[in-house]
Amino acid sequence: MIEEAFATAKDVLRERIADLRAGAKLLLEKETLTPDDFAPLRRTAELVPAA
């Protein structure tokens, strides 16, 4: 069960690597994020169907 959950988590992270990198870049640029800063990232994630 744990191995399956771990594999699923890795798959999700692989599929969303662009979103993760965009979020990391935003954090490096701003250091502090507000809820409004996440809106563009959420819109990107909504365009790509989740696994």
Wavefront OBJ file of the C-alpha trace (Angstrom):
o trace
v 0.000 0.000 0.000
v 2.775 2.450 0.901
v 4.759 1.541 -2.192
v 1.706 2.178 -4.388
v 1.093 5.582 -2.788
v 4.757 6.475 -3.208
v 4.677 5.472 -6.884
v 1.528 7.532 -7.418
v 3.114 10.555 -5.745
v 6.210 10.241 -7.946
v 4.024 10.014 -11.055
v 2.092 13.146 -10.097
v 5.317 15.046 -9.441
v 6.760 13.943 -12.779
v 3.590 15.019 -14.595
v 3.546 18.396 -12.825
v 7.269 19.177 -12.939
v 6.683 22.334 -14.993
v 4.242 23.610 -12.353
v 6.708 22.781 -9.581
v 9.499 24.618 -11.358
v 7.277 27.639 -12.011
v 6.357 27.747 -8.332
v 9.985 27.430 -7.264
v 10.999 30.218 -9.649
v 8.256 32.434 -8.287
v 9.414 31.761 -4.721
v 13.004 32.637 -5.625
v 11.863 35.890 -7.216
v 9.424 36.991 -4.519
v 10.458 35.090 -1.374
v 6.926 35.574 -0.008
v 3.822 34.579 -1.914
v 0.253 35.746 -1.505
v -2.820 33.764 -2.555
v -3.011 35.923 -5.699
v 0.459 34.731 -6.710
v -0.852 31.181 -6.938
v -3.660 32.001 -9.378
v -1.517 31.712 -12.541
v -0.084 28.425 -11.291
v -3.553 27.057 -10.582
v -4.771 28.040 -14.043
v -1.829 26.161 -15.576
v -2.615 23.095 -13.495
v -6.285 23.226 -14.499
v -5.309 23.083 -18.172
v -3.478 19.807 -17.630
v -5.753 16.982 -16.463
v -4.665 15.269 -13.279
v -3.719 11.613 -13.399
l 1 2 3 4 5 6 7 8 9 10 11 12 13 14 15 16 17 18 19 20 21 22 23 24 25 26 27 28 29 30 31 32 33 34 35 36 37 38 39 40 41 42 43 44 45 46 47 48 49 50 51
